[in-house]
């Protein structure tokens, strides 16, 4: 699938959530499969219409050389990553604010079967909807990516506490567009090495 060029006034920052320690996996998932998951997430966001794509790092340390970042990928180190997912979400929203984009798309690093087609579908739905909120749904279960217009970012930052991310805000919104993506991916996150090996 060729990359989808974002228009300037509808730009979307792609944020890869990759700061966690991956306790159940046994190492930070940013390093999983020799970095294959990280590269897959970056490619999905970039080719799905996001620019810039920014990887949020944490447990791997402040040196980006610790991970295999694809060329042209931006990164931020989340110094307080250990306090929970909310810290990474807030840092991602700050990065998107700095980038000046109208939308942000969050994609965790541990859902390697999400491709550009899923990202493009959810992003298109967010742009078309009145609320500017959309997220992928797999077998009637909310998943990722989640796309949010900048008018929601402050409220998301306030609602995200501890180990809860944007979902704590999105779950209260009746105007969020749920985008069925069962035909494109499983949307299953990988918590254990044996699952990823199957």
Secondary structure by P-SEA (a helix, b strand, c coil): ccbbbbcccbbbbbbbccccccccccccccccccaaaaaaaaaaaaaaccccbbbbbcccccccccccccccbbbbbcccccccaaaaaaaaaaaaaaacccbbbbbbcccccccaaaaaaaaaaaaaccccbbbbbccccccccccccccaaaaaaaaccccccaaaaaaacccbbbbbcccccccccccccccccc
